[in-house]
Amino acid sequence: MLGKEGKIKPEDAETIIGAGVKVEGSFSAFGNVIIKGQLLGSLETKSNLELREGGRIEADIVAKNASVGGEVKGNFDVEEKIELASSAKVSGDLTCRVLAIEEGAVLNGRCSVGGGTPSAVPEEREEEREEREEE
């Protein structure tokens, strides 16, 4: 789960995209991801995502939990909780079990919160697992 105030400690992150970094394409991770820079394409992590203030994502996002302090243009499919900080600006649809929005956050899109079956992080495809095991 995300730490106090939705922050991931840098030592607990598998991947950190720094403030001056721009990543384009499909991004996939198993561990926690912190983004301070830019990501364009798609993002999937089996763990937690933290988009820090000043960071920007133009991608559809799949994660276990997400904490947003920057700008997102894309849809979220989150298994558990999405936290939008007061500095967050999101344009896209959100699907999650729990949604927390601080005063000042901007959200333009539809929300599907709670409900029957929560959306889940897709299982690793058989082909991807076989390729990873061969490495």
C-alpha angles and dihedrals in degrees: 000000000000115000129240111327091003095291125143114212110238091236089057093054122098091196132025120185104201128225095261095044128102119193121191127191138029112338120194129177139167097206138051117304127205118192122194095153132043133302122187121183122028134332130201127171130168087214137037131323125205120187107192126213109281092028122116133203126188099181146089108265131213117183145137093243132358132201114191126196098148137050125299130185105184145058127288124217103182125172098210127000138002117195119194113197121210089262094054122117113186128179108182146060122293127210117182145124096245129022123193119185124185120213110271097032116128120220124178110178145054125297129211107188130175110334128133112318114013116225111260136209104263116254115254110270116249092240093052092049092050091049091050092048091051091057 
